[in-house]
């Protein structure tokens, strides 16, 4: 047994978000895993048709049910949801 010092992870805004949103993190990991295994195929943006869209979860209890949105439209939908007060950021 060694007395090596424990490595502390750097606390970032992302790590704080991960710690306080376990269900969302689980859904994101499930989606990444499904894409990697070929169970899902990344779609084009459902608004503008741009390739390599991000998966937007409307319901984190359904991690593979996503709407494909380019980064611009994904940000816009999150901004709208935040403005309406129905988004846990």
PyMOL commands that place a pseudoatom at each C-alpha (Angstrom):
pseudoatom trace, name=CA, resn=UNK, resi=1, chain=A, elem=C, hetatm=0, pos=[0.000, 0.000, 0.000]
pseudoatom trace, name=CA, resn=UNK, resi=2, chain=A, elem=C, hetatm=0, pos=[1.396, 3.366, -0.950]
pseudoatom trace, name=CA, resn=UNK, resi=3, chain=A, elem=C, hetatm=0, pos=[0.855, 6.716, 0.583]
pseudoatom trace, name=CA, resn=UNK, resi=4, chain=A, elem=C, hetatm=0, pos=[0.465, 8.418, -2.754]
pseudoatom trace, name=CA, resn=UNK, resi=5, chain=A, elem=C, hetatm=0, pos=[-1.532, 11.626, -2.552]
pseudoatom trace, name=CA, resn=UNK, resi=6, chain=A, elem=C, hetatm=0, pos=[-5.090, 11.461, -3.840]
pseudoatom trace, name=CA, resn=UNK, resi=7, chain=A, elem=C, hetatm=0, pos=[-5.599, 13.224, -7.106]
pseudoatom trace, name=CA, resn=UNK, resi=8, chain=A, elem=C, hetatm=0, pos=[-8.259, 15.816, -6.802]
pseudoatom trace, name=CA, resn=UNK, resi=9, chain=A, elem=C, hetatm=0, pos=[-10.196, 16.581, -9.914]
pseudoatom trace, name=CA, resn=UNK, resi=10, chain=A, elem=C, hetatm=0, pos=[-10.359, 20.148, -11.028]
pseudoatom trace, name=CA, resn=UNK, resi=11, chain=A, elem=C, hetatm=0, pos=[-13.753, 21.616, -10.217]
pseudoatom trace, name=CA, resn=UNK, resi=12, chain=A, elem=C, hetatm=0, pos=[-15.138, 23.112, -13.386]
pseudoatom trace, name=CA, resn=UNK, resi=13, chain=A, elem=C, hetatm=0, pos=[-18.570, 24.365, -14.308]
pseudoatom trace, name=CA, resn=UNK, resi=14, chain=A, elem=C, hetatm=0, pos=[-18.999, 21.135, -16.293]
pseudoatom trace, name=CA, resn=UNK, resi=15, chain=A, elem=C, hetatm=0, pos=[-18.088, 18.914, -13.328]
pseudoatom trace, name=CA, resn=UNK, resi=16, chain=A, elem=C, hetatm=0, pos=[-20.470, 20.881, -11.074]
pseudoatom trace, name=CA, resn=UNK, resi=17, chain=A, elem=C, hetatm=0, pos=[-23.235, 20.434, -13.666]
pseudoatom trace, name=CA, resn=UNK, resi=18, chain=A, elem=C, hetatm=0, pos=[-22.480, 16.700, -13.911]
pseudoatom trace, name=CA, resn=UNK, resi=19, chain=A, elem=C, hetatm=0, pos=[-22.627, 16.318, -10.122]
pseudoatom trace, name=CA, resn=UNK, resi=20, chain=A, elem=C, hetatm=0, pos=[-25.952, 18.105, -9.825]
pseudoatom trace, name=CA, resn=UNK, resi=21, chain=A, elem=C, hetatm=0, pos=[-27.675, 16.509, -12.862]
pseudoatom trace, name=CA, resn=UNK, resi=22, chain=A, elem=C, hetatm=0, pos=[-27.174, 12.727, -12.619]
pseudoatom trace, name=CA, resn=UNK, resi=23, chain=A, elem=C, hetatm=0, pos=[-30.200, 11.796, -14.744]
pseudoatom trace, name=CA, resn=UNK, resi=24, chain=A, elem=C, hetatm=0, pos=[-29.195, 14.139, -17.548]
pseudoatom trace, name=CA, resn=UNK, resi=25, chain=A, elem=C, hetatm=0, pos=[-25.619, 12.843, -17.427]
pseudoatom trace, name=CA, resn=UNK, resi=26, chain=A, elem=C, hetatm=0, pos=[-26.917, 9.262, -17.609]
pseudoatom trace, name=CA, resn=UNK, resi=27, chain=A, elem=C, hetatm=0, pos=[-29.053, 10.117, -20.654]
pseudoatom trace, name=CA, resn=UNK, resi=28, chain=A, elem=C, hetatm=0, pos=[-26.108, 11.775, -22.412]
pseudoatom trace, name=CA, resn=UNK, resi=29, chain=A, elem=C, hetatm=0, pos=[-23.878, 8.771, -21.712]
pseudoatom trace, name=CA, resn=UNK, resi=30, chain=A, elem=C, hetatm=0, pos=[-26.557, 6.358, -22.955]
pseudoatom trace, name=CA, resn=UNK, resi=31, chain=A, elem=C, hetatm=0, pos=[-26.922, 8.323, -26.183]
pseudoatom trace, name=CA, resn=UNK, resi=32, chain=A, elem=C, hetatm=0, pos=[-23.138, 8.406, -26.742]
pseudoatom trace, name=CA, resn=UNK, resi=33, chain=A, elem=C, hetatm=0, pos=[-22.950, 4.665, -26.124]
pseudoatom trace, name=CA, resn=UNK, resi=34, chain=A, elem=C, hetatm=0, pos=[-25.797, 3.917, -28.546]
pseudoatom trace, name=CA, resn=UNK, resi=35, chain=A, elem=C, hetatm=0, pos=[-24.137, 6.040, -31.239]
pseudoatom trace, name=CA, resn=UNK, resi=36, chain=A, elem=C, hetatm=0, pos=[-20.763, 4.361, -30.676]
pseudoatom trace, name=CA, resn=UNK, resi=37, chain=A, elem=C, hetatm=0, pos=[-22.317, 0.878, -30.869]
pseudoatom trace, name=CA, resn=UNK, resi=38, chain=A, elem=C, hetatm=0, pos=[-24.270, 1.755, -34.025]
pseudoatom trace, name=CA, resn=UNK, resi=39, chain=A, elem=C, hetatm=0, pos=[-27.650, 1.378, -32.340]
pseudoatom trace, name=CA, resn=UNK, resi=40, chain=A, elem=C, hetatm=0, pos=[-28.512, 4.928, -33.407]
pseudoatom trace, name=CA, resn=UNK, resi=41, chain=A, elem=C, hetatm=0, pos=[-27.297, 6.972, -36.340]
pseudoatom trace, name=CA, resn=UNK, resi=42, chain=A, elem=C, hetatm=0, pos=[-26.637, 10.668, -35.857]
pseudoatom trace, name=CA, resn=UNK, resi=43, chain=A, elem=C, hetatm=0, pos=[-29.123, 12.639, -37.898]
pseudoatom trace, name=CA, resn=UNK, resi=44, chain=A, elem=C, hetatm=0, pos=[-29.077, 15.981, -39.626]
pseudoatom trace, name=CA, resn=UNK, resi=45, chain=A, elem=C, hetatm=0, pos=[-30.517, 19.057, -37.939]
pseudoatom trace, name=CA, resn=UNK, resi=46, chain=A, elem=C, hetatm=0, pos=[-34.302, 18.811, -37.991]
pseudoatom trace, name=CA, resn=UNK, resi=47, chain=A, elem=C, hetatm=0, pos=[-34.536, 22.586, -38.491]
pseudoatom trace, name=CA, resn=UNK, resi=48, chain=A, elem=C, hetatm=0, pos=[-31.947, 23.426, -41.154]
pseudoatom trace, name=CA, resn=UNK, resi=49, chain=A, elem=C, hetatm=0, pos=[-30.607, 20.054, -42.328]
pseudoatom trace, name=CA, resn=UNK, resi=50, chain=A, elem=C, hetatm=0, pos=[-27.014, 20.663, -41.209]
pseudoatom trace, name=CA, resn=UNK, resi=51, chain=A, elem=C, hetatm=0, pos=[-24.996, 17.444, -40.809]
pseudoatom trace, name=CA, resn=UNK, resi=52, chain=A, elem=C, hetatm=0, pos=[-23.502, 16.174, -37.527]
pseudoatom trace, name=CA, resn=UNK, resi=53, chain=A, elem=C, hetatm=0, pos=[-26.321, 17.432, -35.339]
pseudoatom trace, name=CA, resn=UNK, resi=54, chain=A, elem=C, hetatm=0, pos=[-26.434, 17.058, -31.550]
pseudoatom trace, name=CA, resn=UNK, resi=55, chain=A, elem=C, hetatm=0, pos=[-29.124, 14.992, -29.848]
pseudoatom trace, name=CA, resn=UNK, resi=56, chain=A, elem=C, hetatm=0, pos=[-31.516, 17.137, -27.803]
pseudoatom trace, name=CA, resn=UNK, resi=57, chain=A, elem=C, hetatm=0, pos=[-33.342, 15.307, -25.015]
pseudoatom trace, name=CA, resn=UNK, resi=58, chain=A, elem=C, hetatm=0, pos=[-36.886, 16.484, -24.421]
pseudoatom trace, name=CA, resn=UNK, resi=59, chain=A, elem=C, hetatm=0, pos=[-37.348, 13.786, -21.767]
pseudoatom trace, name=CA, resn=UNK, resi=60, chain=A, elem=C, hetatm=0, pos=[-34.290, 12.464, -19.912]
pseudoatom trace, name=CA, resn=UNK, resi=61, chain=A, elem=C, hetatm=0, pos=[-36.225, 9.333, -18.937]
pseudoatom trace, name=CA, resn=UNK, resi=62, chain=A, elem=C, hetatm=0, pos=[-36.084, 8.377, -22.638]
pseudoatom trace, name=CA, resn=UNK, resi=63, chain=A, elem=C, hetatm=0, pos=[-32.368, 8.739, -23.402]
pseudoatom trace, name=CA, resn=UNK, resi=64, chain=A, elem=C, hetatm=0, pos=[-32.509, 7.432, -26.970]
pseudoatom trace, name=CA, resn=UNK, resi=65, chain=A, elem=C, hetatm=0, pos=[-35.487, 9.592, -27.976]
pseudoatom trace, name=CA, resn=UNK, resi=66, chain=A, elem=C, hetatm=0, pos=[-33.773, 12.736, -29.201]
pseudoatom trace, name=CA, resn=UNK, resi=67, chain=A, elem=C, hetatm=0, pos=[-34.392, 15.549, -31.614]
pseudoatom trace, name=CA, resn=UNK, resi=68, chain=A, elem=C, hetatm=0, pos=[-31.359, 16.148, -33.849]
pseudoatom trace, name=CA, resn=UNK, resi=69, chain=A, elem=C, hetatm=0, pos=[-30.307, 19.797, -33.869]
pseudoatom trace, name=CA, resn=UNK, resi=70, chain=A, elem=C, hetatm=0, pos=[-27.224, 21.633, -35.109]
pseudoatom trace, name=CA, resn=UNK, resi=71, chain=A, elem=C, hetatm=0, pos=[-25.302, 23.489, -32.421]
pseudoatom trace, name=CA, resn=UNK, resi=72, chain=A, elem=C, hetatm=0, pos=[-26.982, 26.814, -33.292]
pseudoatom trace, name=CA, resn=UNK, resi=73, chain=A, elem=C, hetatm=0, pos=[-30.533, 25.457, -33.094]
pseudoatom trace, name=CA, resn=UNK, resi=74, chain=A, elem=C, hetatm=0, pos=[-29.703, 23.377, -30.012]
pseudoatom trace, name=CA, resn=UNK, resi=75, chain=A, elem=C, hetatm=0, pos=[-28.525, 26.520, -28.208]
pseudoatom trace, name=CA, resn=UNK, resi=76, chain=A, elem=C, hetatm=0, pos=[-31.624, 28.401, -29.350]
pseudoatom trace, name=CA, resn=UNK, resi=77, chain=A, elem=C, hetatm=0, pos=[-34.001, 25.770, -27.985]
pseudoatom trace, name=CA, resn=UNK, resi=78, chain=A, elem=C, hetatm=0, pos=[-32.183, 25.755, -24.626]
pseudoatom trace, name=CA, resn=UNK, resi=79, chain=A, elem=C, hetatm=0, pos=[-32.288, 29.568, -24.462]
pseudoatom trace, name=CA, resn=UNK, resi=80, chain=A, elem=C, hetatm=0, pos=[-36.021, 29.500, -25.207]
pseudoatom trace, name=CA, resn=UNK, resi=81, chain=A, elem=C, hetatm=0, pos=[-36.635, 26.823, -22.570]
pseudoatom trace, name=CA, resn=UNK, resi=82, chain=A, elem=C, hetatm=0, pos=[-34.623, 28.794, -20.007]
pseudoatom trace, name=CA, resn=UNK, resi=83, chain=A, elem=C, hetatm=0, pos=[-36.586, 31.952, -20.825]
pseudoatom trace, name=CA, resn=UNK, resi=84, chain=A, elem=C, hetatm=0, pos=[-39.855, 30.061, -20.353]
pseudoatom trace, name=CA, resn=UNK, resi=85, chain=A, elem=C, hetatm=0, pos=[-38.611, 28.713, -17.033]
pseudoatom trace, name=CA, resn=UNK, resi=86, chain=A, elem=C, hetatm=0, pos=[-38.989, 25.041, -17.912]
pseudoatom trace, name=CA, resn=UNK, resi=87, chain=A, elem=C, hetatm=0, pos=[-35.364, 24.040, -18.159]
pseudoatom trace, name=CA, resn=UNK, resi=88, chain=A, elem=C, hetatm=0, pos=[-33.098, 22.753, -15.404]
pseudoatom trace, name=CA, resn=UNK, resi=89, chain=A, elem=C, hetatm=0, pos=[-29.748, 24.328, -16.199]
for i in range(1, 89): cmd.bond("trace and resi %d" % i, "trace and resi %d" % (i + 1))
show_as sticks, trace
zoom trace
